Amino acid sequence: MNNLNEDKLQPIVIDFAEMRSRDLKEFSYYSMMGSWVKMIIDNMFGTARDYGLDNPRTYKSKSKLKNAVTAFEKATGLKWPFK
């Protein structure tokens, strides 16, 4: 068993004034969340943005999405999108 030697203990100092003076980090948090939302939206709607709404590729992607949603609803019994 280790013996406690009080002359070797180091005090822990918590300076609340210093903590209050630092900038809050919400901006970086919201910036990160915004980047994630942008990435998700770009992945979901990138085909329409790249080729336009009248392009056959856009209609093909829309058809694939509709089929995937129908298959999901049929397999799970859940309505898409969730609310």
ZAMI-647641 format. One record per residue (C-alpha): x, y, z; residue in three letters. Coordinates in steps of 0.2 Angstrom, whole numbers. Layout:
BEGIN
<atom x="X" y="Y" z="Z" residuo="ALA"/>
...
// end
This chain:
BEGIN
<atom x="0" y="0" z="0" residuo="MET"/>
<atom x="7" y="17" z="-5" residuo="ASN"/>
<atom x="9" y="30" z="9" residuo="ASN"/>
<atom x="2" y="48" z="6" residuo="LEU"/>
<atom x="16" y="60" z="7" residuo="ASN"/>
<atom x="9" y="77" z="10" residuo="GLU"/>
<atom x="25" y="87" z="6" residuo="ASP"/>
<atom x="25" y="80" z="-12" residuo="LYS"/>
<atom x="7" y="85" z="-16" residuo="LEU"/>
<atom x="4" y="99" z="-29" residuo="GLN"/>
<atom x="-11" y="111" z="-27" residuo="PRO"/>
<atom x="-23" y="112" z="-41" residuo="ILE"/>
<atom x="-28" y="129" z="-45" residuo="VAL"/>
<atom x="-44" y="133" z="-55" residuo="ILE"/>
<atom x="-45" y="150" z="-61" residuo="ASP"/>
<atom x="-63" y="154" z="-66" residuo="PHE"/>
<atom x="-59" y="172" z="-71" residuo="ALA"/>
<atom x="-47" y="165" z="-85" residuo="GLU"/>
<atom x="-61" y="153" z="-90" residuo="MET"/>
<atom x="-74" y="167" z="-92" residuo="ARG"/>
<atom x="-62" y="177" z="-103" residuo="SER"/>
<atom x="-60" y="164" z="-116" residuo="ARG"/>
<atom x="-71" y="165" z="-131" residuo="ASP"/>
<atom x="-86" y="153" z="-132" residuo="LEU"/>
<atom x="-85" y="139" z="-145" residuo="LYS"/>
<atom x="-103" y="139" z="-151" residuo="GLU"/>
<atom x="-98" y="147" z="-167" residuo="PHE"/>
<atom x="-87" y="132" z="-172" residuo="SER"/>
<atom x="-100" y="120" z="-166" residuo="TYR"/>
<atom x="-113" y="128" z="-177" residuo="TYR"/>
<atom x="-101" y="129" z="-191" residuo="SER"/>
<atom x="-97" y="111" z="-190" residuo="MET"/>
<atom x="-116" y="107" z="-190" residuo="MET"/>
<atom x="-119" y="118" z="-205" residuo="GLY"/>
<atom x="-106" y="109" z="-215" residuo="SER"/>
<atom x="-114" y="92" z="-211" residuo="TRP"/>
<atom x="-131" y="98" z="-216" residuo="VAL"/>
<atom x="-123" y="106" z="-232" residuo="LYS"/>
<atom x="-115" y="89" z="-236" residuo="MET"/>
<atom x="-130" y="79" z="-233" residuo="ILE"/>
<atom x="-141" y="91" z="-244" residuo="ILE"/>
<atom x="-128" y="90" z="-258" residuo="ASP"/>
<atom x="-128" y="71" z="-258" residuo="ASN"/>
<atom x="-147" y="71" z="-258" residuo="MET"/>
<atom x="-149" y="84" z="-272" residuo="PHE"/>
<atom x="-133" y="84" z="-281" residuo="GLY"/>
<atom x="-139" y="76" z="-297" residuo="THR"/>
<atom x="-153" y="89" z="-299" residuo="ALA"/>
<atom x="-140" y="103" z="-296" residuo="ARG"/>
<atom x="-128" y="96" z="-308" residuo="ASP"/>
<atom x="-139" y="91" z="-322" residuo="TYR"/>
<atom x="-155" y="102" z="-320" residuo="GLY"/>
<atom x="-173" y="97" z="-317" residuo="LEU"/>
<atom x="-176" y="93" z="-335" residuo="ASP"/>
<atom x="-162" y="81" z="-338" residuo="ASN"/>
<atom x="-166" y="62" z="-340" residuo="PRO"/>
<atom x="-152" y="58" z="-326" residuo="ARG"/>
<atom x="-162" y="68" z="-314" residuo="THR"/>
<atom x="-178" y="59" z="-318" residuo="TYR"/>
<atom x="-169" y="42" z="-317" residuo="LYS"/>
<atom x="-162" y="47" z="-300" residuo="SER"/>
<atom x="-180" y="52" z="-294" residuo="LYS"/>
<atom x="-187" y="36" z="-300" residuo="SER"/>
<atom x="-173" y="26" z="-291" residuo="LYS"/>
<atom x="-177" y="36" z="-275" residuo="LEU"/>
<atom x="-196" y="33" z="-277" residuo="LYS"/>
<atom x="-193" y="14" z="-279" residuo="ASN"/>
<atom x="-181" y="13" z="-264" residuo="ALA"/>
<atom x="-194" y="22" z="-253" residuo="VAL"/>
<atom x="-208" y="11" z="-259" residuo="THR"/>
<atom x="-197" y="-5" z="-255" residuo="ALA"/>
<atom x="-192" y="3" z="-238" residuo="PHE"/>
<atom x="-211" y="6" z="-233" residuo="GLU"/>
<atom x="-216" y="-11" z="-239" residuo="LYS"/>
<atom x="-202" y="-20" z="-229" residuo="ALA"/>
<atom x="-204" y="-10" z="-213" residuo="THR"/>
<atom x="-222" y="-5" z="-213" residuo="GLY"/>
<atom x="-215" y="13" z="-209" residuo="LEU"/>
<atom x="-220" y="28" z="-219" residuo="LYS"/>
<atom x="-206" y="38" z="-226" residuo="TRP"/>
<atom x="-200" y="51" z="-221" residuo="PRO"/>
<atom x="-201" y="49" z="-202" residuo="PHE"/>
<atom x="-209" y="63" z="-192" residuo="LYS"/>
// end
